């Protein structure tokens, strides 16, 4: 699971380099850490709650 969390952190970090939600609204930021908060087994899956720390900037053009 640790490798999956590292891959998730990398993927989110790549998205936060420049993520345009809609024209004129851009997210940038960093992910400092991702940790597992809770794990539950359900009849059809394994559910994992994650907690992340970092910084997100929202740039809104035209306001």
Residue pairs with C-beta under 8 A, 6 or more apart in sequence:
1 36
1 48
5 34
5 35
5 36
5 50
8 34
8 50
9 31
9 33
9 34
9 52
12 31
12 34
12 52
13 30
13 31
16 27
16 28
16 29
16 30
16 31
16 54
16 56
17 28
18 26
18 28
19 26
19 27
19 28
20 26
20 27
21 27
24 60
24 61
24 62
25 58
25 59
25 60
25 61
26 58
26 59
26 61
27 56
27 57
27 58
27 59
28 56
28 57
28 59
29 54
29 55
29 56
29 57
30 54
30 55
31 52
31 53
31 54
32 52
32 53
32 54
32 55
33 52
33 53
33 54
34 50
34 51
34 52
35 50
35 51
35 52
36 48
36 49
36 50
36 51
37 49
37 50
37 51
38 48
38 49
39 46
39 47
39 48
39 49
40 46
40 47
40 48
41 47
